[in-house]
Amino acid sequence: MVEVFTPPPDIHPSWQKVLSVIRVTRSGVRDGIAFSTLSYYISSLPPTSTRIAKVIRQHWHIENRLHWVQRCHFQ
């Protein structure tokens, strides 16, 4: 689930270009174990942008390609 919020009006001056705060909830089952993660992002895209979820998915794709998972099989 992707939720997009407008930043609070009292945001620190050095963060004035932040236009969106994004909360992403991911859940599923891997190797029979249920998981749920919560991630936050900030963006200079407006909170109405349809690009936000697409950009996050592209980031995950890049991140997933950088991580190598070794599966051990015991006999």
PyMOL Python script that loads the backbone (N, CA, C, O; Angstrom):
from pymol import cmd

cmd.read_pdbstr("""\
ATOM      1  N   MET A   1       0.840  -1.154   0.000  1.00  0.00           N
ATOM      2  CA  MET A   1       0.000   0.000   0.000  1.00  0.00           C
ATOM      3  C   MET A   1       0.899   1.235   0.000  1.00  0.00           C
ATOM      4  O   MET A   1       1.870   1.299   0.754  1.00  0.00           O
ATOM      5  N   VAL A   2       0.580   2.200  -0.834  1.00  0.00           N
ATOM      6  CA  VAL A   2       1.329   3.449  -0.916  1.00  0.00           C
ATOM      7  C   VAL A   2       0.407   4.575  -0.470  1.00  0.00           C
ATOM      8  O   VAL A   2      -0.680   4.756  -1.018  1.00  0.00           O
ATOM      9  N   GLU A   3       0.853   5.327   0.531  1.00  0.00           N
ATOM     10  CA  GLU A   3       0.094   6.479   1.014  1.00  0.00           C
ATOM     11  C   GLU A   3       0.961   7.719   0.860  1.00  0.00           C
ATOM     12  O   GLU A   3       2.147   7.699   1.190  1.00  0.00           O
ATOM     13  N   VAL A   4       0.373   8.793   0.360  1.00  0.00           N
ATOM     14  CA  VAL A   4       1.123  10.022   0.108  1.00  0.00           C
ATOM     15  C   VAL A   4       0.497  11.156   0.915  1.00  0.00           C
ATOM     16  O   VAL A   4      -0.720  11.338   0.922  1.00  0.00           O
ATOM     17  N   PHE A   5       1.357  11.910   1.593  1.00  0.00           N
ATOM     18  CA  PHE A   5       0.907  12.997   2.444  1.00  0.00           C
ATOM     19  C   PHE A   5       1.629  14.288   2.078  1.00  0.00           C
ATOM     20  O   PHE A   5       2.728  14.263   1.525  1.00  0.00           O
ATOM     21  N   THR A   6       1.010  15.390   2.387  1.00  0.00           N
ATOM     22  CA  THR A   6       1.654  16.700   2.272  1.00  0.00           C
ATOM     23  C   THR A   6       2.495  16.883   3.529  1.00  0.00           C
ATOM     24  O   THR A   6       2.038  16.546   4.621  1.00  0.00           O
ATOM     25  N   PRO A   7       3.709  17.408   3.405  1.00  0.00           N
ATOM     26  CA  PRO A   7       4.542  17.604   4.600  1.00  0.00           C
ATOM     27  C   PRO A   7       3.887  18.606   5.564  1.00  0.00           C
ATOM     28  O   PRO A   7       3.066  19.424   5.147  1.00  0.00           O
ATOM     29  N   PRO A   8       4.244  18.541   6.821  1.00  0.00           N
ATOM     30  CA  PRO A   8       3.669  19.487   7.785  1.00  0.00           C
ATOM     31  C   PRO A   8       4.110  20.917   7.475  1.00  0.00           C
ATOM     32  O   PRO A   8       5.200  21.129   6.945  1.00  0.00           O
ATOM     33  N   PRO A   9       3.285  21.878   7.796  1.00  0.00           N
ATOM     34  CA  PRO A   9       3.622  23.284   7.484  1.00  0.00           C
ATOM     35  C   PRO A   9       4.842  23.796   8.237  1.00  0.00           C
ATOM     36  O   PRO A   9       5.478  24.753   7.796  1.00  0.00           O
ATOM     37  N   ASP A  10       5.181  23.176   9.365  1.00  0.00           N
ATOM     38  CA  ASP A  10       6.322  23.644  10.153  1.00  0.00           C
ATOM     39  C   ASP A  10       7.598  22.850   9.853  1.00  0.00           C
ATOM     40  O   ASP A  10       8.480  22.731  10.704  1.00  0.00           O
ATOM     41  N   ILE A  11       7.684  22.307   8.630  1.00  0.00           N
ATOM     42  CA  ILE A  11       8.864  21.535   8.247  1.00  0.00           C
ATOM     43  C   ILE A  11      10.117  22.416   8.324  1.00  0.00           C
ATOM     44  O   ILE A  11      10.059  23.623   8.087  1.00  0.00           O
ATOM     45  N   HIS A  12      11.227  21.800   8.654  1.00  0.00           N
ATOM     46  CA  HIS A  12      12.494  22.535   8.806  1.00  0.00           C
ATOM     47  C   HIS A  12      12.817  23.276   7.507  1.00  0.00           C
ATOM     48  O   HIS A  12      12.591  22.731   6.426  1.00  0.00           O
ATOM     49  N   PRO A  13      13.334  24.494   7.583  1.00  0.00           N
ATOM     50  CA  PRO A  13      13.643  25.285   6.388  1.00  0.00           C
ATOM     51  C   PRO A  13      14.550  24.585   5.365  1.00  0.00           C
ATOM     52  O   PRO A  13      14.429  24.829   4.164  1.00  0.00           O
ATOM     53  N   SER A  14      15.444  23.729   5.827  1.00  0.00           N
ATOM     54  CA  SER A  14      16.325  23.048   4.872  1.00  0.00           C
ATOM     55  C   SER A  14      15.584  21.980   4.070  1.00  0.00           C
ATOM     56  O   SER A  14      16.139  21.431   3.119  1.00  0.00           O
ATOM     57  N   TRP A  15      14.339  21.680   4.443  1.00  0.00           N
ATOM     58  CA  TRP A  15      13.541  20.675   3.745  1.00  0.00           C
ATOM     59  C   TRP A  15      12.382  21.312   2.967  1.00  0.00           C
ATOM     60  O   TRP A  15      11.412  20.630   2.635  1.00  0.00           O
ATOM     61  N   GLN A  16      12.476  22.580   2.682  1.00  0.00           N
ATOM     62  CA  GLN A  16      11.376  23.302   2.034  1.00  0.00           C
ATOM     63  C   GLN A  16      11.014  22.759   0.648  1.00  0.00           C
ATOM     64  O   GLN A  16       9.888  22.951   0.191  1.00  0.00           O
ATOM     65  N   LYS A  17      11.949  22.085  -0.027  1.00  0.00           N
ATOM     66  CA  LYS A  17      11.646  21.549  -1.364  1.00  0.00           C
ATOM     67  C   LYS A  17      10.933  20.198  -1.311  1.00  0.00           C
ATOM     68  O   LYS A  17      10.558  19.653  -2.349  1.00  0.00           O
ATOM     69  N   VAL A  18      10.748  19.664  -0.117  1.00  0.00           N
ATOM     70  CA  VAL A  18      10.008  18.408   0.031  1.00  0.00           C
ATOM     71  C   VAL A  18       8.527  18.714  -0.164  1.00  0.00           C
ATOM     72  O   VAL A  18       7.946  19.512   0.571  1.00  0.00           O
ATOM     73  N   LEU A  19       7.926  18.074  -1.158  1.00  0.00           N
ATOM     74  CA  LEU A  19       6.509  18.302  -1.437  1.00  0.00           C
ATOM     75  C   LEU A  19       5.633  17.115  -1.048  1.00  0.00           C
ATOM     76  O   LEU A  19       4.414  17.246  -0.942  1.00  0.00           O
ATOM     77  N   SER A  20       6.265  15.945  -0.832  1.00  0.00           N
ATOM     78  CA  SER A  20       5.498  14.752  -0.490  1.00  0.00           C
ATOM     79  C   SER A  20       6.238  13.913   0.542  1.00  0.00           C
ATOM     80  O   SER A  20       7.463  13.800   0.519  1.00  0.00           O
ATOM     81  N   VAL A  21       5.464  13.331   1.441  1.00  0.00           N
ATOM     82  CA  VAL A  21       5.957  12.326   2.378  1.00  0.00           C
ATOM     83  C   VAL A  21       5.190  11.061   2.034  1.00  0.00           C
ATOM     84  O   VAL A  21       3.961  11.073   1.971  1.00  0.00           O
ATOM     85  N   ILE A  22       5.913   9.970   1.811  1.00  0.00           N
ATOM     86  CA  ILE A  22       5.295   8.741   1.321  1.00  0.00           C
ATOM     87  C   ILE A  22       5.531   7.628   2.338  1.00  0.00           C
ATOM     88  O   ILE A  22       6.638   7.455   2.847  1.00  0.00           O
ATOM     89  N   ARG A  23       4.462   6.873   2.623  1.00  0.00           N
ATOM     90  CA  ARG A  23       4.565   5.706   3.505  1.00  0.00           C
ATOM     91  C   ARG A  23       4.174   4.478   2.682  1.00  0.00           C
ATOM     92  O   ARG A  23       3.095   4.435   2.090  1.00  0.00           O
ATOM     93  N   VAL A  24       5.055   3.489   2.651  1.00  0.00           N
ATOM     94  CA  VAL A  24       4.819   2.268   1.880  1.00  0.00           C
ATOM     95  C   VAL A  24       4.790   1.084   2.841  1.00  0.00           C
ATOM     96  O   VAL A  24       5.729   0.861   3.605  1.00  0.00           O
ATOM     97  N   THR A  25       3.703   0.336   2.788  1.00  0.00           N
ATOM     98  CA  THR A  25       3.571  -0.884   3.585  1.00  0.00           C
ATOM     99  C   THR A  25       3.673  -2.067   2.636  1.00  0.00           C
ATOM    100  O   THR A  25       2.903  -2.179   1.681  1.00  0.00           O
ATOM    101  N   ARG A  26       4.628  -2.947   2.907  1.00  0.00           N
ATOM    102  CA  ARG A  26       4.799  -4.160   2.094  1.00  0.00           C
ATOM    103  C   ARG A  26       4.595  -5.363   2.998  1.00  0.00           C
ATOM    104  O   ARG A  26       5.076  -5.391   4.131  1.00  0.00           O
ATOM    105  N   SER A  27       3.880  -6.352   2.491  1.00  0.00           N
ATOM    106  CA  SER A  27       3.697  -7.579   3.251  1.00  0.00           C
ATOM    107  C   SER A  27       3.573  -8.747   2.293  1.00  0.00           C
ATOM    108  O   SER A  27       3.238  -8.580   1.121  1.00  0.00           O
ATOM    109  N   GLY A  28       3.846  -9.915   2.805  1.00  0.00           N
ATOM    110  CA  GLY A  28       3.771 -11.103   1.978  1.00  0.00           C
ATOM    111  C   GLY A  28       4.313 -12.292   2.736  1.00  0.00           C
ATOM    112  O   GLY A  28       4.421 -12.274   3.962  1.00  0.00           O
ATOM    113  N   VAL A  29       4.654 -13.327   1.985  1.00  0.00           N
ATOM    114  CA  VAL A  29       5.206 -14.540   2.571  1.00  0.00           C
ATOM    115  C   VAL A  29       6.433 -14.928   1.755  1.00  0.00           C
ATOM    116  O   VAL A  29       6.364 -15.037   0.531  1.00  0.00           O
ATOM    117  N   ARG A  30       7.549 -15.134   2.438  1.00  0.00           N
ATOM    118  CA  ARG A  30       8.785 -15.603   1.798  1.00  0.00           C
ATOM    119  C   ARG A  30       9.258 -16.845   2.529  1.00  0.00           C
ATOM    120  O   ARG A  30       9.413 -16.843   3.750  1.00  0.00           O
ATOM    121  N   ASP A  31       9.482 -17.891   1.777  1.00  0.00           N
ATOM    122  CA  ASP A  31       9.943 -19.154   2.355  1.00  0.00           C
ATOM    123  C   ASP A  31       9.039 -19.606   3.504  1.00  0.00           C
ATOM    124  O   ASP A  31       9.510 -20.148   4.504  1.00  0.00           O
ATOM    125  N   GLY A  32       7.733 -19.374   3.345  1.00  0.00           N
ATOM    126  CA  GLY A  32       6.757 -19.809   4.334  1.00  0.00           C
ATOM    127  C   GLY A  32       6.649 -18.924   5.562  1.00  0.00           C
ATOM    128  O   GLY A  32       5.914 -19.252   6.494  1.00  0.00           O
ATOM    129  N   ILE A  33       7.370 -17.805   5.581  1.00  0.00           N
ATOM    130  CA  ILE A  33       7.350 -16.902   6.739  1.00  0.00           C
ATOM    131  C   ILE A  33       6.709 -15.579   6.324  1.00  0.00           C
ATOM    132  O   ILE A  33       7.146 -14.931   5.373  1.00  0.00           O
ATOM    133  N   ALA A  34       5.667 -15.194   7.057  1.00  0.00           N
ATOM    134  CA  ALA A  34       4.981 -13.923   6.781  1.00  0.00           C
ATOM    135  C   ALA A  34       5.872 -12.757   7.202  1.00  0.00           C
ATOM    136  O   ALA A  34       6.587 -12.836   8.201  1.00  0.00           O
ATOM    137  N   PHE A  35       5.820 -11.675   6.426  1.00  0.00           N
ATOM    138  CA  PHE A  35       6.580 -10.481   6.775  1.00  0.00           C
ATOM    139  C   PHE A  35       5.761  -9.245   6.474  1.00  0.00           C
ATOM    140  O   PHE A  35       4.824  -9.281   5.676  1.00  0.00           O
ATOM    141  N   SER A  36       6.121  -8.163   7.115  1.00  0.00           N
ATOM    142  CA  SER A  36       5.510  -6.868   6.854  1.00  0.00           C
ATOM    143  C   SER A  36       6.563  -5.812   7.135  1.00  0.00           C
ATOM    144  O   SER A  36       7.213  -5.843   8.180  1.00  0.00           O
ATOM    145  N   THR A  37       6.735  -4.874   6.205  1.00  0.00           N
ATOM    146  CA  THR A  37       7.703  -3.797   6.399  1.00  0.00           C
ATOM    147  C   THR A  37       7.030  -2.461   6.138  1.00  0.00           C
ATOM    148  O   THR A  37       6.075  -2.368   5.367  1.00  0.00           O
ATOM    149  N   LEU A  38       7.532  -1.453   6.777  1.00  0.00           N
ATOM    150  CA  LEU A  38       7.027  -0.103   6.628  1.00  0.00           C
ATOM    151  C   LEU A  38       8.206   0.776   6.241  1.00  0.00           C
ATOM    152  O   LEU A  38       9.215   0.800   6.946  1.00  0.00           O
ATOM    153  N   SER A  39       8.095   1.500   5.131  1.00  0.00           N
ATOM    154  CA  SER A  39       9.168   2.372   4.658  1.00  0.00           C
ATOM    155  C   SER A  39       8.616   3.774   4.435  1.00  0.00           C
ATOM    156  O   SER A  39       7.451   3.950   4.078  1.00  0.00           O
ATOM    157  N   TYR A  40       9.471   4.763   4.650  1.00  0.00           N
ATOM    158  CA  TYR A  40       9.086   6.152   4.410  1.00  0.00           C
ATOM    159  C   TYR A  40      10.032   6.756   3.383  1.00  0.00           C
ATOM    160  O   TYR A  40      11.222   6.442   3.349  1.00  0.00           O
ATOM    161  N   TYR A  41       9.478   7.626   2.550  1.00  0.00           N
ATOM    162  CA  TYR A  41      10.246   8.337   1.534  1.00  0.00           C
ATOM    163  C   TYR A  41       9.845   9.808   1.576  1.00  0.00           C
ATOM    164  O   TYR A  41       8.756  10.151   2.035  1.00  0.00           O
ATOM    165  N   ILE A  42      10.723  10.659   1.101  1.00  0.00           N
ATOM    166  CA  ILE A  42      10.369  12.058   0.861  1.00  0.00           C
ATOM    167  C   ILE A  42      10.624  12.332  -0.613  1.00  0.00           C
ATOM    168  O   ILE A  42      11.464  11.687  -1.239  1.00  0.00           O
ATOM    169  N   SER A  43       9.888  13.299  -1.161  1.00  0.00           N
ATOM    170  CA  SER A  43      10.017  13.559  -2.586  1.00  0.00           C
ATOM    171  C   SER A  43       9.754  15.027  -2.893  1.00  0.00           C
ATOM    172  O   SER A  43       9.024  15.717  -2.182  1.00  0.00           O
ATOM    173  N   SER A  44      10.376  15.477  -3.978  1.00  0.00           N
ATOM    174  CA  SER A  44      10.097  16.823  -4.472  1.00  0.00           C
ATOM    175  C   SER A  44       8.931  16.808  -5.470  1.00  0.00           C
ATOM    176  O   SER A  44       8.536  17.854  -5.987  1.00  0.00           O
ATOM    177  N   LEU A  45       8.386  15.617  -5.735  1.00  0.00           N
ATOM    178  CA  LEU A  45       7.193  15.529  -6.581  1.00  0.00           C
ATOM    179  C   LEU A  45       5.974  15.961  -5.777  1.00  0.00           C
ATOM    180  O   LEU A  45       5.924  15.740  -4.567  1.00  0.00           O
ATOM    181  N   PRO A  46       4.992  16.573  -6.428  1.00  0.00           N
ATOM    182  CA  PRO A  46       3.782  16.964  -5.699  1.00  0.00           C
ATOM    183  C   PRO A  46       3.019  15.731  -5.222  1.00  0.00           C
ATOM    184  O   PRO A  46       3.116  14.671  -5.839  1.00  0.00           O
ATOM    185  N   PRO A  47       2.258  15.855  -4.128  1.00  0.00           N
ATOM    186  CA  PRO A  47       1.561  14.694  -3.569  1.00  0.00           C
ATOM    187  C   PRO A  47       0.499  14.107  -4.489  1.00  0.00           C
ATOM    188  O   PRO A  47       0.005  13.009  -4.231  1.00  0.00           O
ATOM    189  N   THR A  48       0.148  14.798  -5.532  1.00  0.00           N
ATOM    190  CA  THR A  48      -0.842  14.287  -6.484  1.00  0.00           C
ATOM    191  C   THR A  48      -0.192  13.558  -7.656  1.00  0.00           C
ATOM    192  O   THR A  48      -0.894  13.078  -8.547  1.00  0.00           O
ATOM    193  N   SER A  49       1.120  13.469  -7.669  1.00  0.00           N
ATOM    194  CA  SER A  49       1.834  12.872  -8.794  1.00  0.00           C
ATOM    195  C   SER A  49       1.592  11.367  -8.882  1.00  0.00           C
ATOM    196  O   SER A  49       1.711  10.653  -7.885  1.00  0.00           O
ATOM    197  N   THR A  50       1.257  10.896 -10.063  1.00  0.00           N
ATOM    198  CA  THR A  50       1.086   9.460 -10.287  1.00  0.00           C
ATOM    199  C   THR A  50       2.447   8.777 -10.464  1.00  0.00           C
ATOM    200  O   THR A  50       2.521   7.549 -10.507  1.00  0.00           O
ATOM    201  N   ARG A  51       3.506   9.553 -10.564  1.00  0.00           N
ATOM    202  CA  ARG A  51       4.853   9.013 -10.753  1.00  0.00           C
ATOM    203  C   ARG A  51       5.444   8.445  -9.468  1.00  0.00           C
ATOM    204  O   ARG A  51       6.389   7.659  -9.531  1.00  0.00           O
ATOM    205  N   ILE A  52       4.921   8.815  -8.321  1.00  0.00           N
ATOM    206  CA  ILE A  52       5.540   8.436  -7.049  1.00  0.00           C
ATOM    207  C   ILE A  52       5.667   6.922  -6.917  1.00  0.00           C
ATOM    208  O   ILE A  52       6.765   6.421  -6.676  1.00  0.00           O
ATOM    209  N   ALA A  53       4.569   6.183  -7.071  1.00  0.00           N
ATOM    210  CA  ALA A  53       4.619   4.722  -6.919  1.00  0.00           C
ATOM    211  C   ALA A  53       5.525   4.099  -7.975  1.00  0.00           C
ATOM    212  O   ALA A  53       6.245   3.144  -7.684  1.00  0.00           O
ATOM    213  N   LYS A  54       5.497   4.627  -9.196  1.00  0.00           N
ATOM    214  CA  LYS A  54       6.338   4.093 -10.272  1.00  0.00           C
ATOM    215  C   LYS A  54       7.817   4.270  -9.936  1.00  0.00           C
ATOM    216  O   LYS A  54       8.608   3.346 -10.123  1.00  0.00           O
ATOM    217  N   VAL A  55       8.188   5.429  -9.449  1.00  0.00           N
ATOM    218  CA  VAL A  55       9.586   5.703  -9.102  1.00  0.00           C
ATOM    219  C   VAL A  55      10.034   4.788  -7.953  1.00  0.00           C
ATOM    220  O   VAL A  55      11.161   4.293  -7.964  1.00  0.00           O
ATOM    221  N   ILE A  56       9.167   4.562  -6.971  1.00  0.00           N
ATOM    222  CA  ILE A  56       9.509   3.678  -5.852  1.00  0.00           C
ATOM    223  C   ILE A  56       9.721   2.258  -6.354  1.00  0.00           C
ATOM    224  O   ILE A  56      10.679   1.601  -5.947  1.00  0.00           O
ATOM    225  N   ARG A  57       8.842   1.770  -7.235  1.00  0.00           N
ATOM    226  CA  ARG A  57       9.006   0.417  -7.781  1.00  0.00           C
ATOM    227  C   ARG A  57      10.298   0.305  -8.578  1.00  0.00           C
ATOM    228  O   ARG A  57      10.973  -0.723  -8.510  1.00  0.00           O
ATOM    229  N   GLN A  58      10.658   1.344  -9.335  1.00  0.00           N
ATOM    230  CA  GLN A  58      11.917   1.320 -10.080  1.00  0.00           C
ATOM    231  C   GLN A  58      13.104   1.238  -9.121  1.00  0.00           C
ATOM    232  O   GLN A  58      14.077   0.535  -9.396  1.00  0.00           O
ATOM    233  N   HIS A  59      13.027   1.945  -8.009  1.00  0.00           N
ATOM    234  CA  HIS A  59      14.098   1.894  -7.004  1.00  0.00           C
ATOM    235  C   HIS A  59      14.222   0.482  -6.447  1.00  0.00           C
ATOM    236  O   HIS A  59      15.333  -0.025  -6.288  1.00  0.00           O
ATOM    237  N   TRP A  60      13.090  -0.161  -6.148  1.00  0.00           N
ATOM    238  CA  TRP A  60      13.118  -1.537  -5.640  1.00  0.00           C
ATOM    239  C   TRP A  60      13.770  -2.460  -6.656  1.00  0.00           C
ATOM    240  O   TRP A  60      14.546  -3.341  -6.286  1.00  0.00           O
ATOM    241  N   HIS A  61      13.463  -2.268  -7.931  1.00  0.00           N
ATOM    242  CA  HIS A  61      14.041  -3.116  -8.977  1.00  0.00           C
ATOM    243  C   HIS A  61      15.565  -2.998  -8.972  1.00  0.00           C
ATOM    244  O   HIS A  61      16.272  -4.003  -9.047  1.00  0.00           O
ATOM    245  N   ILE A  62      16.058  -1.780  -8.885  1.00  0.00           N
ATOM    246  CA  ILE A  62      17.504  -1.557  -8.849  1.00  0.00           C
ATOM    247  C   ILE A  62      18.086  -2.182  -7.578  1.00  0.00           C
ATOM    248  O   ILE A  62      19.111  -2.863  -7.631  1.00  0.00           O
ATOM    249  N   GLU A  63      17.432  -1.950  -6.441  1.00  0.00           N
ATOM    250  CA  GLU A  63      17.917  -2.482  -5.180  1.00  0.00           C
ATOM    251  C   GLU A  63      17.933  -4.010  -5.194  1.00  0.00           C
ATOM    252  O   GLU A  63      18.885  -4.626  -4.714  1.00  0.00           O
ATOM    253  N   ASN A  64      16.897  -4.615  -5.734  1.00  0.00           N
ATOM    254  CA  ASN A  64      16.836  -6.072  -5.792  1.00  0.00           C
ATOM    255  C   ASN A  64      17.943  -6.649  -6.676  1.00  0.00           C
ATOM    256  O   ASN A  64      18.441  -7.739  -6.395  1.00  0.00           O
ATOM    257  N   ARG A  65      18.329  -5.956  -7.714  1.00  0.00           N
ATOM    258  CA  ARG A  65      19.403  -6.436  -8.586  1.00  0.00           C
ATOM    259  C   ARG A  65      20.762  -6.338  -7.909  1.00  0.00           C
ATOM    260  O   ARG A  65      21.686  -7.058  -8.289  1.00  0.00           O
ATOM    261  N   LEU A  66      20.908  -5.465  -6.913  1.00  0.00           N
ATOM    262  CA  LEU A  66      22.189  -5.278  -6.238  1.00  0.00           C
ATOM    263  C   LEU A  66      22.422  -6.289  -5.123  1.00  0.00           C
ATOM    264  O   LEU A  66      23.556  -6.492  -4.690  1.00  0.00           O
ATOM    265  N   HIS A  67      21.359  -6.917  -4.664  1.00  0.00           N
ATOM    266  CA  HIS A  67      21.474  -7.864  -3.556  1.00  0.00           C
ATOM    267  C   HIS A  67      21.470  -9.283  -4.108  1.00  0.00           C
ATOM    268  O   HIS A  67      20.623  -9.646  -4.925  1.00  0.00           O
ATOM    269  N   TRP A  68      22.421 -10.068  -3.653  1.00  0.00           N
ATOM    270  CA  TRP A  68      22.505 -11.447  -4.073  1.00  0.00           C
ATOM    271  C   TRP A  68      22.131 -12.319  -2.894  1.00  0.00           C
ATOM    272  O   TRP A  68      22.697 -12.180  -1.810  1.00  0.00           O
ATOM    273  N   VAL A  69      21.196 -13.205  -3.094  1.00  0.00           N
ATOM    274  CA  VAL A  69      20.734 -14.087  -2.031  1.00  0.00           C
ATOM    275  C   VAL A  69      21.208 -15.496  -2.324  1.00  0.00           C
ATOM    276  O   VAL A  69      20.949 -16.039  -3.398  1.00  0.00           O
ATOM    277  N   GLN A  70      21.899 -16.082  -1.369  1.00  0.00           N
ATOM    278  CA  GLN A  70      22.361 -17.455  -1.513  1.00  0.00           C
ATOM    279  C   GLN A  70      21.397 -18.357  -0.765  1.00  0.00           C
ATOM    280  O   GLN A  70      21.099 -18.135   0.409  1.00  0.00           O
ATOM    281  N   ARG A  71      20.924 -19.355  -1.446  1.00  0.00           N
ATOM    282  CA  ARG A  71      20.032 -20.319  -0.810  1.00  0.00           C
ATOM    283  C   ARG A  71      20.849 -21.575  -0.486  1.00  0.00           C
ATOM    284  O   ARG A  71      21.509 -22.142  -1.357  1.00  0.00           O
ATOM    285  N   CYS A  72      20.794 -21.989   0.753  1.00  0.00           N
ATOM    286  CA  CYS A  72      21.520 -23.174   1.190  1.00  0.00           C
ATOM    287  C   CYS A  72      20.577 -24.375   1.202  1.00  0.00           C
ATOM    288  O   CYS A  72      19.452 -24.284   1.693  1.00  0.00           O
ATOM    289  N   HIS A  73      21.025 -25.456   0.682  1.00  0.00           N
ATOM    290  CA  HIS A  73      20.256 -26.693   0.691  1.00  0.00           C
ATOM    291  C   HIS A  73      21.055 -27.740   1.453  1.00  0.00           C
ATOM    292  O   HIS A  73      22.175 -28.092   1.081  1.00  0.00           O
ATOM    293  N   PHE A  74      20.457 -28.219   2.509  1.00  0.00           N
ATOM    294  CA  PHE A  74      21.118 -29.224   3.330  1.00  0.00           C
ATOM    295  C   PHE A  74      20.516 -30.588   3.031  1.00  0.00           C
ATOM    296  O   PHE A  74      19.305 -30.715   2.855  1.00  0.00           O
ATOM    297  N   GLN A  75      21.371 -31.611   2.976  1.00  0.00           N
ATOM    298  CA  GLN A  75      20.895 -32.974   2.718  1.00  0.00           C
ATOM    299  C   GLN A  75      21.192 -33.868   3.885  1.00  0.00           C
ATOM    300  O   GLN A  75      20.866 -35.055   3.853  1.00  0.00           O
TER     301      GLN A  75
END
""", "prot")
cmd.dss("prot")
cmd.show_as("cartoon", "prot")
cmd.util.cbc("prot")
cmd.orient("prot")
